[in-house]
Amino acid sequence: MVVATLDTFAKGVCGRVLSIAEDGESCCRLRRMGLREGVNVEIMSDQGHDPVMIRFEGCCLAVRRSMLRSVVVQQCANPNPTPTEENCARCGKPRRRWLRRGQA
């Protein structure tokens, strides 16, 4: 599996955060936004310039590419998630849940 900084990943690629470099302001901002070691993150939009849209733990953030240079990520084995339908346990309405291919 590929290990690289998050700014080098293309749209649709996901990975698990291995480390965030302690480089001052960028590190503190990313941690305040909820990005930390062990979190799965996906590149949602990458136009080749700022900002880059990322998704993790149910939220989407637009961040500067320079901030993502301090995030070391291990790429997931299967980068393309597939949606599945299931019912909400509380209200019974259908909801979408994203799973990796091969997961139950």
C-alpha positions in Angstrom: 0.0 0.0 0.0 1.1 3.5 -0.8 2.2 5.9 2.0 2.4 9.5 1.0 1.4 13.0 2.1 -2.3 13.8 1.6 -1.6 16.6 -0.9 -0.3 14.1 -3.5 -3.5 11.9 -3.6 -6.0 12.3 -6.5 -9.8 12.7 -6.3 -11.6 9.6 -5.0 -8.6 8.2 -3.2 -9.0 7.4 0.5 -6.5 6.5 3.2 -5.9 6.3 6.9 -4.0 9.1 8.6 -0.7 7.8 10.0 0.7 11.1 11.3 0.4 14.9 11.3 3.7 16.8 11.3 4.1 19.2 14.2 4.8 22.2 12.1 3.0 24.8 14.1 -0.2 26.5 12.9 -1.2 24.0 10.2 -1.1 21.1 12.6 -3.1 22.9 15.3 -5.8 23.9 12.7 -6.2 20.4 11.3 -6.5 18.9 14.8 -9.1 21.5 15.8 -11.1 20.5 12.7 -11.0 16.9 13.8 -8.3 15.4 11.6 -6.1 13.1 13.7 -4.1 9.9 13.5 -6.2 6.8 12.7 -9.0 8.7 10.9 -10.0 7.6 7.4 -10.0 10.4 4.9 -11.0 10.7 1.3 -10.2 13.3 -1.4 -13.5 14.6 -2.6 -12.3 17.4 -5.0 -8.9 18.2 -6.3 -8.7 20.8 -9.1 -4.9 21.0 -9.0 -5.0 24.2 -7.0 -6.5 25.4 -3.7 -8.7 24.5 -2.0 -8.8 20.7 -1.8 -12.1 19.2 -0.5 -11.6 16.2 1.9 -14.2 14.1 3.8 -13.6 12.3 7.1 -15.9 11.2 9.9 -19.0 12.4 8.1 -17.9 15.9 7.4 -16.4 17.7 4.4 -13.7 20.4 4.6 -12.1 22.6 2.1 -8.4 23.1 3.1 -5.3 24.5 1.6 -3.0 22.1 -0.2 -0.1 23.4 1.9 -1.8 22.2 5.1 -2.2 18.7 3.6 1.5 18.4 3.0 2.0 17.8 6.8 -0.5 14.8 6.8 1.0 11.4 6.1 -1.6 8.9 4.9 -1.6 5.2 4.0 -3.8 4.6 1.0 -6.7 2.2 1.4 -6.6 -1.2 -0.3 -9.9 -0.4 -2.1 -10.3 3.3 -2.9 -13.7 3.1 -4.5 -16.6 3.0 -1.9 -20.0 1.6 -2.9 -23.3 2.8 -1.4 -25.7 0.4 0.2 -29.2 1.0 1.5 -30.3 0.2 5.1 -32.9 1.4 7.5 -32.3 3.9 10.3 -32.6 2.1 13.7 -34.4 5.0 15.3 -37.0 6.1 12.7 -37.0 3.1 10.2 -36.5 5.3 7.1 -34.0 4.2 4.5 -30.6 5.7 4.6 -27.4 5.4 2.6 -24.3 3.9 4.1 -20.9 3.8 2.3 -19.0 0.6 2.5 -15.8 -0.6 0.9 -16.3 -3.4 -1.6 -16.2 -6.8 0.0 -17.4 -5.5 3.4 -20.7 -6.7 4.9 
